[in-house]
Amino acid sequence: MGLSEEELGPENEFGYQLPDGVSLNDAAYALPGTRGEIRLRFEGGDTEKTIDWQPVDANRDFTKHFNLQGLKPGTDYQLILEARKGSSGPASATLRGSFTTAPEADDPQQIRFAVTTCTKFDTRDDGENGYLIYKAMQTMDLDFMVHAGDIIYYDHIPAYVTHIDMARFKWNRMFALPNLRNLLMEVPSYWMKDDHDSWDNDSWPTMPPEMGVFTFEQGKQVFDEQVPMSDPRHFRTFRWGKDLQIWMVEVRDHRDGNFEPDGPDKSMWGEDQVAWFKQTVGESDATFKILISPTPMVGPDHLWKADLNDNHVDPGWQHEGDMLRKFIASQKNMYYVCGDRHWQYISQHPETGIIEYAAGASTDQHAIFMQNEDTSMHLYYGPDLGGFLTVSIDREEGTPIARFRHHGVNGDLFNEDVRVAVK
């Protein structure tokens, strides 16, 4: 629910969330951008390239995206990013990082990645450093990390977002936290969004406005400013060696209204995304196929949330949910990983048999118990503790094996589920 007109204030922008005479740039954790130029150098294998000085975009929160071309598979790369204030002169700041590209599709290399979700700023558990999970991940020799949505919370106070500048403020303070910055210097990452980092709670594109002058379309704009994205439609698939391919779907931009009548014409993913998903899964010869979604498809959900019709567990999306569950169940060695849930679990759908792994909330403070007494679908249930999920793909005596591990915020192992590939 949005703020009242009185709370929003006469100009309907920042409301009364800032004291008189204080600008957003003066707020705690504010990181206002500035004009300038950046230069990127990267090297790896027999490649060394410099992308010369380019200006940041003042209309896109002073950001700049680089699309690196000609990278070789299974190769370590070093990055040097330099910044300067004007259009001439020496660099005034330097950042160094590294990453390793995915192996070739016929390489049965071991792969390990992490999935997290629900990183609400005021529940961070390592003080000014941010989140303990990112410190733990940095010790795990990950090939990549996936954030499955709710990276930030536009619709939660303090700083309820009613203006695009306040949305950018929330992104900037999150990505300035040292633990996350240190992780991203070493580990490649994929970023997905759910409702709270798209716009409003349980939101869809045609939902009536209730966030001041901040719109759903602006939420999409800010997401594209702040994270790397290879497809403007926000759904993607990536191959990581012979034994793994991942799919990351978009559940907000293409959906119909939550409360429209269910049926064959109602879609959360949209017709194009459904067709893309089925086609690319059918074309894949990866041993394990893992679908990562911001929202669940097996559940169960809180009992009281069923009437909100926000995910494929709820009755308002049963038609599309049944179709997708049947398709996933028809694939060998395909598993479902989701964000959004504030408790860790493994569940199995009673009719189709598909298995879902929920990463759980990022901190203990943000974790909760599932408000549903029916746990019959659960193969594992870990309530009230935060953490993250890792997935390891390996081979034992030539047989591909996937290990799904739930961890606590410090990386402690809570549960391991082992899946041997079916031929």
Protein Blocks (a to p, Z undefined) as FASTA:
>chain_A
ZZdfklnomnopnmmmbcehiafklpghiacdddddddddddehjbccddddddddfkno
oiacdddehiaehiacdddddddfblgdjdfbdcdddddddddfklccdcdddddehiaf
klccgljnopaklmmmmmnopabdcdeejkbafkbcehiafbfklmmmmmmmmmmpmklm
mmmmmmccdddddfklmmpghiafklccfehjacfklmmmmmmmmpccfbfnlpacddeh
jkbccddddfklmpccfkbccdfkbcfkbpklmmmmmmmmmmpccfbdcdddfbdfklpa
dfklmmnopafkbmklmmmmmmmmmmmmmpghiacddehiacdcddddfklopacddebj
abfklpccdddfblklpmbdcehiacddddddddeehiacdddddddfkopafbdcdddd
dZZ
